[in-house]
Amino acid sequence: MVRCIECKHGKYMQWFENPIICHCNILNEKFVAESKHLCVDFEKTNAKREVQHFDHY
């Protein structure tokens, strides 16, 4: 089980105080970044992840 927030293939976004969303560059899908799931494309990174914040939908 892995979390997208720890993967190097994601772009991270957050609206208001909602959970961080990961847009996967490989699968071209969106996931809740902190949730755990199975992913064969996961590649761990220790780099600090930049989260783009939005104040409207």
Secondary structure by P-SEA (a helix, b strand, c coil): cccccccccbbbbbcccccbbbbcccccccccccbbbbbccbbbbccbbbbbbbccc
